[in-house]
């Protein structure tokens, strides 16, 4: 589970989706700005850059039977 610090500097009272702030992932120095609620959700929804991804190739299994002629 990731931990974040969200700094909200300004909010438009007439348009609730207009926000200005920064998101910082705890343990990293990088800060990411956001200007709308959608941008904030997108930042928080991104996968962590240190997540291990499966990099092994996918093998296709070819069935054998009467249809195969070599």
C-alpha positions as CSV (number, residue, x, y, z in Angstrom):
1,X,0.0,0.0,0.0
2,X,1.3,3.4,-1.0
3,X,1.3,6.5,1.3
4,X,0.8,9.9,-0.1
5,X,1.0,13.5,1.1
6,X,-1.6,15.6,-0.7
7,X,-1.1,19.4,-0.3
8,X,-4.2,21.3,-1.4
9,X,-3.5,25.0,-1.9
10,X,-6.6,26.3,-3.5
11,X,-10.2,25.2,-4.2
12,X,-12.8,27.0,-6.3
13,X,-16.0,27.2,-4.3
14,X,-18.1,27.7,-7.4
15,X,-16.6,24.7,-9.3
16,X,-15.7,21.9,-6.9
17,X,-13.6,20.1,-9.5
18,X,-11.1,23.0,-9.7
19,X,-8.3,22.3,-7.3
20,X,-4.6,23.3,-7.1
21,X,-2.1,21.3,-5.2
22,X,0.8,18.8,-5.0
23,X,1.0,15.0,-4.5
24,X,4.1,13.5,-2.9
25,X,4.7,9.8,-2.5
26,X,6.1,9.1,0.9
27,X,9.8,8.1,0.6
28,X,10.3,9.9,-2.7
29,X,11.3,13.4,-3.4
30,X,9.3,13.9,-6.5
31,X,6.2,16.1,-6.2
32,X,3.5,16.1,-8.9
33,X,1.1,19.1,-9.4
34,X,-2.6,18.7,-10.1
35,X,-5.2,21.3,-11.2
36,X,-8.4,19.3,-11.1
37,X,-10.0,16.5,-9.1
38,X,-9.6,14.3,-12.1
39,X,-5.9,14.9,-12.3
40,X,-5.6,14.1,-8.6
41,X,-7.4,10.8,-9.0
42,X,-5.2,9.9,-12.1
43,X,-2.0,10.5,-10.1
44,X,-3.2,8.4,-7.2
45,X,-4.4,5.6,-9.5
46,X,-1.1,5.2,-11.3
47,X,0.9,2.0,-10.6
48,X,3.9,2.4,-8.4
49,X,7.1,2.7,-10.5
50,X,8.9,0.1,-8.4
51,X,6.2,-2.6,-9.0
52,X,7.6,-5.8,-10.5
53,X,6.2,-6.6,-13.8
54,X,6.2,-9.9,-15.6
55,X,8.7,-9.5,-18.4
56,X,8.9,-13.2,-19.5
57,X,7.6,-13.9,-23.0
58,X,4.3,-15.5,-23.4
59,X,4.4,-18.9,-25.1
60,X,1.7,-20.0,-27.5
61,X,0.8,-23.6,-27.3
62,X,0.1,-25.3,-30.6
63,X,-2.1,-28.3,-30.4
64,X,-1.3,-31.5,-32.1
65,X,-3.7,-33.7,-34.0
66,X,-4.9,-34.8,-37.4
67,X,-4.8,-31.3,-38.8
68,X,-1.1,-30.9,-38.4
69,X,1.0,-32.2,-41.3
70,X,4.7,-31.7,-41.5
